[in-house]
Amino acid sequence: MSNAQHDLEAFAHFVQVRLAAGEAEASLDELFDQWRCENPSESHFAENVSAIAASIEDFRRGERGTIAGEHSEELRRQFGLGAQ
């Protein structure tokens, strides 16, 4: 069975389970987005693992990033928005 056929069957099963659980109001796009989050491609999964490993290494080296509030203030200045 090809990967595309397997993915299609897995997605169809996912949708059937969600609809049976009462999620009938979700759009096809919303259901697909949920499925992709729960079933990332091998390359996407590898990218995520690599990004997490890099973040852990940064943390071990003492890099803590910026405080969210400071970043928000910078974005407000950059886009000309008043203080919130």
Buried (B, 14 or more C-beta within 10 A) or exposed (E): EEEEEEBEEEBEEBBEEBEEEEEEEBEEEEBBEBBEEEEEEEEEEEEEEEEEEEEEEEEEEEEEEEEEEEEBBEEEEEEEEEEE
